[in-house]
Amino acid sequence: MGKVTTGSHLLLHRQRIRAPGQDLVKEYRQRLNLKIGLFLGLLGLLGVLIVTAIAVGSFHIPIRDILRVLFGLEHGPQGIVIWNLRMPRIAAAIATGCGLGLSGMAIQCLLRNPLASPFTLGISQGAAFGAAFSIVLIGTGATQQGILGTLEANTAFVYNIYTTTLFAFVGSITATIIILVLARLRKMSPEAIVLAGIALSSLFTSGTILIQYFATEKEIAQVVFWTFGDVSRSGWSEIIILSMTTIGAIIYFSFNRWNLNAIAAGEDTARSLGVEIQSLRLVGMFAAALVAALATAFHGVIAFLGLLAPHIAQRIVGTDYRFLIPFSCLIGSLLLLAADIAGRIMVGSGTLPVGVLTSFMGAPLFLYLLIKGLRR
């Protein structure tokens, strides 16, 4: 009888030991299902925004006609507006927002600084300087031709736009290389790298102002127009290039998601787990900067989006980079597409730059993070 009692006590004790472990597994699965549900919900919201972006604008298109055009049941003026004007703009907003959100997330993790982003590191300002240099000193300023413009004029317009984009890309990559060289040769801390980026931002901004001082009124207008972020200026070729580069960066960071988690836990912890911090930081920074450079070169300066999207994602899913990577990309796309829709609704013609709206969204967050850091 004593043996039976002892056996029952052992069985009860084992059940008590297993219970906490089973509760943890159950709680983990519930949180995982919740995050998956949130991601699917945000994807659904993106789909709603896409339909809204197709419908709104100076030329309103009813939902029924949108569906008919998308399914190939109608061709005409509405089809031309959707496929030639609005779909490239929507795709550009999604690709650019995804790329900037990913870039900001990666830079903040690798530098372990919540204020780091392509805009605060001077990458965007480097692109603006390159574009101003091209427009004023090289003479590649472009003016949109009317429908009766000649073939030669239209060809010059396309060539000028690509040359300006190339110089903008060179400027942003130059800023990136300077930061990486300083980090590699001087072995600067992550905080010092951010300060170096702020100094580069000031330097490139001063250079842009100096170039504008010697420019004509028309060239100044072209420089100012380019620096305004606008997702309507690129075509399918630029969108494909940016999308493929962003997908490659997503794959790279996804393969290194556990290394990113280790770095977020602290450099000592990462080293104890065998993470090559310096090599990961250099390669990761270059990949993130390349995506941001292409996005800025093709669409101008879109401020604070790379800072805003990762922080919103952290509020939703925490700092686990298995989830933070896709959520940062998706939220970046949502924010930029929503800003573009808001610009079209507010102005009507769709000429309000999205960079203005993202600045209004990002500046309060930047000040909040700065004040929060000072209080610590």
Beta strands, then each sheet from edge to edge (+ up, - down):
end
